[in-house]
Amino acid sequence: MAKLSRRKIADVWAGEIAAGRDITHQVAAYLVDERRTGEADLIVRDTEVALARRGILVADITSASQLTSETRHALEKFLSTNMDAEQVAYREHTDPHVIGGVRIEAAGTQLDATLRTRLNQLKASKI
């Protein structure tokens, strides 16, 4: 049997997720059997990109503190509108170093609206 490419694995996995079927265990077993576990992070990233092409956006949202339900709702609305997604799923991370605001990473793009980044930009411009 020919070795499946990372992107082919990701595309099949994304198609199954979009159809409402969870084959995560099968994908993991395949990677273990084929001794390709080192590619897992790349395959997950490729799967998220393939999901975005299908209108399902997976985002990582980082903020200084836990988001309120109002903020979560506003971010979901923002992402679905601006990233042209029919469905939004996200992983929430807290990092006190961002000071305030949010950083959103999704489908190979990043929006950094954190206070830390703005302060660093001001510092770099020497204003």
N, C-alpha and C positions, 0 to 999 in steps of 0.2 A: 504494500500500500504506500502511495506517495505521501510525503510529508505535507500536511496542510499548512498554508501560510498563516501568519499571525492575523492578517486582515480577514482571511476566510473564516478562521475560527471566530473572530469578533463579529463578523457579519451574520454567521449562523446563530451565534449566541444572542445577538441583538434581535434577530428575527423571532426567535423563540420567546424572548422577553416581551416583545411587542405583541405577540399572540397570546400572552398570558401564561406561558409555560416557563417554569424555572428549571433550567438544566445546569445550574451552577455546579452541582456535585459531579455531573458527567464531564463538564469542561475541566474541572479540577482533577478528576481521575485520569482523563486523557493526558493532561500535562504531566502528571506524575508518571504514568505508564511510558510516555514518550521521553521522559527526562528533560522536560522543557519548562520546569517550574521557574527558572530564571527569567522567562518571558512573561510571567503572570501580570506584572504591573503594566507592561506595554499592551498586553491583550485587553486588560481592563480599560485602559485609555482608548484603545481602538474601538472597543465595544461602546463606550460612551459617545464617541464620534458617530458611530453607526446608528446609535439610538437617536442622536440629534437629527440625523438625516431623515429619520422616521417620525420626527415631531415630538420625541421624548427627550427632554433635556435633563441631564444629571449635573448638578452644580455642587461645588464646595463653597460654603459660605463661612467666612471667618469674621468674628467680631470680638470686641473686648470683653463682653459679657453675654450671657444667654439672651437670645432674642425674645421679644414679647410676641404674643400671638398676632397682634396688629402689625408688627414689623415683618413677621413671617408672611402674612397675607399680602402685604404691600410688595415684598420682594418676589413672591410667586407671581403676582400680577405683572410686575416690571419685567421679570424674566420671560414670561409667556408672551408678552407683547413685543418686547425688544429682541428676543432671540427666536421669535416665530415658532414657539413650541405649543403644542396642543396639551401636553402634560409636562409637569415639572416635578422632579424628585431632587432632594438635596441632602447633603450631609452638612451638619452644623458643627463648627469648631469654635472654641473660645480661646483667645490668646490675648492676655492683658497687655502685651507689648504693642498691639495696634492702637492703643489708647482710646480710640473712638472710631465710629464709622464702620464700614464693612468692606471686605474684599471678596469678590465673587470670581470663581474660576469655573468655566464650563466650556466643554467642546473645543478645547484649544484656545480659548480667549480668556482674558482676565480684565476685570474692572476693579481697580483699586481706589476706593474712596475712603481710605483710612486716614485718620488724623496723623498718624505716624508718617505716612508717605508724604502728606502735604507739608508737614514740618520739615522733613528731609529735603523736599523740593525748595522750600523757602531758604533753608540753610545753604543749599547748593547754589542758589542764585544770589546769595550774600545780601539779601535785603534786610 
